[in-house]
Each structure stands twice: as C-alpha cells, then as structure tokens.
Amino acid sequence: VQLVESGGGLVQAGDSLRLSCTLSGRTFSSYAMGWFRQSPGKEREFVATINWSGTYTNYTDSVKGRFTISRDNPKATVYLQMDSLKPEDTANYYCAADRQKEDTVVIQRAPGGRYGMDYWGKGTLVTVSS
C-alpha cells in the first residue's frame, strides 16, 4: 500500500497551490481521505477530510473558505486546493486514508497529534513566504 503526495513548494503569501495524493494497493473508493500538516516543533494537526464518495467534507477552522478537498475515485487521487495561502500554512502536508464507507467521516485523535488513520503518505513540504 502506498500513498504518494505531490504539489508542494515555495510560494508567496496570497498564492495558491494544489496538492495531490494517489493511493495504490487498495480500492480507493473504500477509503475516507484526509489531509494533515505538521510544522517543526508542533504536533500534527488535522486539515481536511472527505468521505469515500466525495459528498461530505470537513475542515479545520483556520482553512475554511481557503482550502478545498476533493477526490477523483477513478484516478485514486485526493486533492487539496489551497488558496490565499498564509505564512502560518507553512508545514509538511500529509495525506492519509482510513477504511470508512459512511456518509460522514469520523477521525479518531489521540494525544500527541496522533490520528487513527490506516495509511499515511510521507508528506510534501509547503513553504509560504511573507
């Protein structure tokens, strides 16, 4: 099983980026997908999630109205469109998959920035300069 993120880079504040993450080795449509991020010295935090069919999404408050999560099941790919980027969005961004086929997504969180997802990618770095 492999999750591979791409699309990170160095941008200026106010710019946009689109991250992609492709799942191989499993049936993509059986999984809810999520994006998480981690900055140096900080715990990993939840950013956005989408259910298996794309009909449900949820975002952390700090990115609502700026980030959009979407998925393309035939391509086994989840996207994170990030607009109006801010320096505080600088982080390593990770995608993750959890085998859920409900209308909504429930992500288990444990202390220390740990989340109950089945598979994780290795991350892609997003750096936003001011």
Secondary structure, DSSP 8 states (H G I E B T S, - for coil): -EEEEE--EEEETT--EEEEEEEESS-GGGEEEEEEEE-TTS--EEEEEE-TTSS-EEE-GGGTTTEEEEEEGGGTEEEEEE-S--GGG-EEEEEEEEE--SSS----EETTTEE--SEE---EEEEEE-
